[in-house]
Amino acid sequence: MTGPEERHDEARLDGRYAVPAPVAPDVTRRNGHRPSAPDQAGDVWDRRVAAGLAFLRRRLAGDYEVDEFGFDRDLTGAVFHPLLRRLYRDWFRTEVTGLENVPADGAGLIVGNHSGTVALDALILSTALHHEHPDHRNLRLLGADLIFRMPVVSEIARKTGGTMACNPDAERLMRNGELVGVFPEGFKGVGKLYAQRYKLQRFGRGGFVSAALRTGTPIVPVAIVGGEEIYPMLADIKPLARLLKLPYFPVTPTFPWLGPLGMVPLPSKWLIEFCPPIPTEHLMDSADDPLVVFNLADQVRETIQQTLHQLLERRPDPFGP
């Protein structure tokens, strides 16, 4: 039997394409009797079919918008987020805290730790914000060049709101009042060995800090626990990685031994915590000061690292309930 909150999750779509909320469970039918379980299940499927048909009509009629970066809000809200929500909620059993630290509207720079061999943490973080935030905010992810050179992957990244990890794009998004997500560790974080799990790698040159300073955007550090266990990387075959022009070629307990089945992520328990925002408006004139940029980047890194330790204490069993 589907509960009222879950029915609401399935029915809700993004923005102006929202589907009406489901009937509350204590509302009776005209004959004075409460709907039975089969009736309620039928209502859920009716709403799903109606939402699907409405989505198809919009796509066929061209009644949707794509922004200058290629973000298709309608497609993301109707297709990608519902699919990722299953992974986020049922497979990883994700718990989110600190959402009050994320701006209700206007610009914000979400800075997180990166891990997992395959960067599912970016997708799960985006889903958490859209699913859990009171205003169901979309996270505009900044990705590495490699992502936008890969067929299909590049197109999906653009359609779901991603763009190149460069300061001009980041600043333009933040000036437009968007919520931008960045992972300063890059491939160094995603491709580290399991023995180095939850140890933050170097944050590069702090370009994300400069972008936030130039736009006066608050920085919200976020700590993500759970990504390190989905594909525990035991070794990196560097010669093969160079041959394939990849940053690393992972060996995990299941890949490449199980072939395609090795790409199924292990069902680790995820915890995500958004930390208090760090204001930057008072430092806008210091965007080109290397010392200010370095100190602020180091503050963000240390905040994430300490929060990771705290979350790991709360989650002693990586595959617990």
Secondary structure by P-SEA (a helix, b strand, c coil): cccaaaaaaaacccccccccccccccccccccccccaaaaaaaaaaaaaaaaaaaaaaaaacccccccccccaaaaaccaaaaaaaaaccccccccccccccccccbbbbbbbbbccccaaaaaaaaaaacccccccccbbbbcccccccaaaaaaaaaaccccccaaaaaaaaaaccbbbbbccccccccccccccccccccccaaaaaaaaaabbbbbbbbbccccccccccccaaaaaaaacccbbbbcccccccccccccccbbbbbbbbcccccccccccccccaaaaaaaaaaaaaaaaaaaaaaaaaccccccc
